[in-house]
Amino acid sequence: MAAGDTTITMIGNLVDDPELRFTPSG
């Protein structure tokens, strides 16, 4: 359960705010 939740959370974060990863801070 924990491993599955972690994977879903990681994927969810990447899909939820993909622009934040590509957008330069500042």
Buried (B, 14 or more C-beta within 10 A) or exposed (E): EEEEEEEEEEEEEEEEEEEEEEEEEE
